[in-house]
């Protein structure tokens, strides 16, 4: 099994920064988000089909993976060489991210 390179779009990096700031300010277990995100990144690098398909008009092949402890999804696409994390978005929101 080939491990793919994982990169984050600028949008996804902004989402991660905001989510990390929120966890640091409002949660007692501050490392939960960072730890779970790192585990998810490692998973999709090894098994990019792990997430479920998420139909989106503007992004072919979009998938999402739920992070239960952080209560958010990562939205990503992949090919034979890389995984592109396109968004990190709170699962409680009533809509998906703009991509």
Residue frames relative to the residue before (quaternion, step in Angstrom):
aa qw qx qy qz dx dy dz
X 1.0000 0.0000 0.0000 0.0000 0.00 0.00 0.00
X 0.2836 -0.7769 0.5457 0.1348 3.56 -0.70 1.13
X 0.3138 -0.7351 0.5683 0.1955 3.54 -0.88 0.93
X 0.3189 -0.7625 0.5397 0.1602 3.54 -0.82 1.05
X 0.5250 -0.5776 0.5168 0.3518 3.52 -1.27 0.48
X 0.1842 -0.7697 0.6025 0.1031 3.60 -1.04 0.75
X 0.0340 0.7783 -0.6265 0.0225 3.54 -0.95 0.91
X 0.3496 -0.7209 0.5683 0.1872 3.53 -1.26 0.59
X 0.4272 -0.6488 0.5551 0.2974 3.56 -1.06 0.72
X 0.6626 -0.4798 0.3768 0.4345 3.58 -1.28 0.24
X 0.6186 0.5454 -0.3376 0.4538 3.59 1.03 -0.77
X 0.6803 0.4840 -0.2885 0.4687 3.57 0.86 -0.95
X 0.6251 0.5282 -0.3432 0.4610 3.61 1.01 -0.74
X 0.6329 0.5162 -0.3253 0.4766 3.60 1.03 -0.76
X 0.6428 0.5219 -0.3205 0.4602 3.58 0.96 -0.85
X 0.6516 0.5132 -0.3114 0.4638 3.58 0.94 -0.90
X 0.6525 0.5169 -0.3214 0.4514 3.60 0.90 -0.86
X 0.6705 0.4896 -0.3019 0.4686 3.60 0.91 -0.87
X 0.6626 0.5018 -0.3064 0.4640 3.56 0.92 -0.91
X 0.6461 0.5198 -0.3167 0.4606 3.59 0.95 -0.86
X 0.6408 0.5213 -0.3203 0.4636 3.61 0.94 -0.86
X 0.6487 0.5195 -0.3161 0.4576 3.56 0.95 -0.91
X 0.6659 0.5017 -0.3060 0.4596 3.59 0.88 -0.91
X 0.6621 0.5106 -0.3129 0.4505 3.57 0.95 -0.78
X 0.7157 0.4575 -0.2544 0.4623 3.55 1.04 -0.75
X 0.8378 0.2893 -0.0974 0.4526 3.59 0.83 -0.96
X 0.7255 0.4245 -0.2555 0.4777 3.61 1.13 -0.18
X 0.4976 -0.6478 0.4944 0.2972 3.54 -1.16 0.68
X 0.7347 0.3380 -0.1951 0.5548 3.58 1.04 -0.79
X 0.1444 -0.8810 0.4478 0.0496 3.51 0.51 1.31
X 0.7014 0.4823 -0.2814 0.4430 3.59 1.08 -0.57
X 0.4031 0.7402 -0.4660 0.2690 3.61 1.25 -0.08
X 0.6855 0.4875 -0.3031 0.4479 3.59 0.75 -0.98
X 0.6884 0.4876 -0.2917 0.4508 3.59 0.76 -1.02
X 0.6622 0.5071 -0.3047 0.4599 3.58 0.93 -0.87
X 0.6974 0.4668 -0.2824 0.4647 3.57 0.82 -0.95
X 0.6211 0.5251 -0.3436 0.4695 3.59 1.03 -0.70
X 0.6518 0.5106 -0.3168 0.4627 3.61 0.90 -0.87
X 0.6456 0.5071 -0.3201 0.4729 3.61 0.97 -0.80
X 0.6508 0.5134 -0.3110 0.4650 3.59 1.00 -0.81
X 0.6359 0.5205 -0.3257 0.4677 3.58 0.98 -0.82
X 0.6529 0.5026 -0.3126 0.4727 3.59 0.93 -0.83
X 0.6424 0.5310 -0.3189 0.4513 3.58 1.01 -0.81
X 0.7246 0.4268 -0.2692 0.4695 3.60 0.72 -0.98
X 0.5668 0.5688 -0.3900 0.4507 3.61 1.17 -0.40
X 0.7183 0.4174 -0.2304 0.5067 3.58 1.05 -0.81
X 0.8103 0.1037 0.0128 0.5766 3.55 0.96 -0.97
X 0.1237 -0.8540 0.4995 0.0771 3.62 0.37 1.16
X 0.6324 0.5257 -0.3426 0.4542 3.60 1.18 -0.30
X 0.3958 0.7568 -0.4506 0.2600 3.60 1.27 0.05
X 0.6776 0.4682 -0.2940 0.4850 3.59 1.03 -0.69
X 0.5044 -0.6291 0.4900 0.3312 3.54 -1.28 0.22
X 0.5701 -0.5791 0.4494 0.3711 3.54 -1.16 0.55
X 0.0929 -0.7792 0.6197 0.0145 3.51 -1.05 0.87
X 0.2971 -0.7899 0.5066 0.1765 3.59 -0.18 1.25
X 0.1053 0.7692 -0.6203 0.1116 3.54 -0.90 1.00
X 0.5098 -0.6963 0.4187 0.2828 3.55 -0.70 1.10
X 0.7693 0.4028 -0.2031 0.4523 3.59 0.93 -0.81
X 0.7725 0.2919 -0.1560 0.5420 3.62 1.19 -0.32
X 0.2622 -0.7818 0.5504 0.1312 3.56 -0.33 1.26
X 0.8375 0.2280 -0.1658 0.4680 3.56 -1.07 0.77
X 0.3417 0.7604 -0.4917 0.2513 3.58 1.22 0.33
X 0.0652 -0.7683 0.6367 0.0113 3.54 -1.07 0.88
X 0.1223 -0.7739 0.6089 0.1238 3.55 -1.27 0.26
X 0.1773 -0.7610 0.6204 0.0674 3.49 -1.24 0.69
X 0.3479 -0.7592 0.5218 0.1738 3.56 -0.82 1.05
X 0.1911 -0.7403 0.6372 0.0973 3.53 -1.05 0.92
X 0.2679 -0.8436 0.4361 0.1627 3.61 0.10 1.25
X 0.6679 0.4963 -0.3244 0.4498 3.62 0.93 -0.74
X 0.7236 0.4017 -0.2268 0.5134 3.58 1.05 -0.78
X 0.2924 -0.7925 0.4796 0.2376 3.57 1.32 -0.26
X 0.5921 0.5147 -0.4136 0.4620 3.54 0.76 1.10
X 0.3727 -0.6950 0.5669 0.2384 3.53 -1.35 0.19
X 0.2194 -0.6803 0.6600 0.2313 3.50 -1.30 0.36
X 0.2119 -0.7500 0.6187 0.0991 3.54 -1.04 0.90
X 0.1156 0.8220 -0.5412 0.1345 3.57 -0.71 1.03
X 0.2125 -0.7074 0.6508 0.1759 3.50 -1.41 0.23
X 0.0930 -0.8031 0.5858 0.0573 3.56 -1.24 0.29
X 0.1036 -0.7298 0.6657 0.1163 3.49 -1.39 0.28
X 0.7788 -0.3583 0.2259 0.4626 3.59 -1.22 -0.24
X 0.7643 0.3919 -0.1954 0.4733 3.59 1.14 -0.52
X 0.8396 0.0818 0.0065 0.5370 3.59 1.00 -0.71
X 0.2818 -0.6783 0.6488 0.1988 3.47 -1.45 0.32
X 0.1423 -0.7798 0.6055 0.0715 3.56 -0.91 0.93
X 0.2423 -0.7415 0.6118 0.1308 3.56 -0.61 1.18
X 0.1775 -0.8324 0.5226 0.0504 3.56 -0.56 1.21
X 0.7993 -0.0345 0.0339 0.5989 3.59 1.17 -0.49
X 0.1254 -0.7086 0.6857 0.1096 3.51 -1.35 0.47
X 0.0505 0.8581 -0.4883 0.1504 3.52 -0.22 1.33
X 0.5382 -0.6475 0.4442 0.3063 3.57 -0.93 0.92
X 0.4434 -0.7244 0.4708 0.2389 3.57 -0.81 1.04
X 0.6440 0.5434 -0.3282 0.4270 3.60 1.13 -0.46
X 0.5042 0.6342 -0.4371 0.3904 3.58 1.22 -0.18
X 0.4761 -0.7063 0.4569 0.2563 3.54 -1.05 0.71
X 0.7459 0.2649 -0.1901 0.5808 3.57 1.26 0.18
X 0.5217 -0.6190 0.4841 0.3322 3.52 -1.27 0.37
X 0.6497 -0.5289 0.3721 0.3997 3.57 -1.26 0.16
X 0.4560 -0.6117 0.5527 0.3352 3.52 -1.29 0.31
X 0.1152 -0.8203 0.5595 0.0289 3.54 -0.73 1.07
